Amino acid sequence: MKNVLINGITVAYERLGEGTPLMLIHGFPLDHTIWNETAFLLKNDFDLLLPDLRGFGQSSATDAPYTIPDMADDLAGLLDRLGVEQIALAGHSMGGYVALAFAKKYPQRVSGIALVASQTIADTLERKEGRAKTAALVAKNGVRIVADSMTAKFSAHENTQNLIRDLINRQNKSGVTGALKAMAEREDLSSLLASFNFHVVLVHGDADDLISVDRAREAQALLPSARLIELPNIGHAPMMDAAEKIAEALTLL
Ligand code: MLT
């Protein structure tokens, strides 16, 4: 992995392939490695950037506060450093929230957006409360509680579950609590969809227990030109359980 110092923190990233610039942004509480199989399938057509968001993987895990717009700023800083002016963004779940925040602040830098198992709306009060409780437990006892409670919700497949559980257990406590608060505070960016003048792809498993496929259907209703691809019997880790379908969907960007 390579590292750059941006906004006072180390941002780690992988870059591979040749072609149209495309950034693959991981979700919570994971890192860029969730995209490994997808990246392998896309590297002949895309110049791929796979960052670790602040707080995750090999990027710095700072103390609080964390915000989704700060994560988007880190990615803009990374692009500046690499001399990439415009790029397509594919965000998994929380990575989709970051992609939307990036598009809000840097619209001219976006050539397409794919929301993979993600959503445009903000948290409900109930979800915010749940996140606050989880953050308090993680602060006290570590990330294991998140691995235990979330893993089965990502996938019904044992192999994927094992990978996800290990990945979550390797994440940093400050990054995980920080991102929980950042997600709880994120704004509803549904109204941004109408301003998108580039390709938008919504990919969602119809067995996603963490974010219902209804969120993707609602986003598509707000932006009828968006391509909605529903994956039957796929949960919240489509890039791991259906990498070929994800790669195919991202070629639409
Ligand atoms: C994710 O996978 O990034 C999170 O589950 C998203 C969320 O909790 O809103």
Residues whose N, C-alpha, C, O or C-beta is under 5 A from the ligand:
A	BS01	MLT	G27 F28 H92 S93 M94 G95 L210
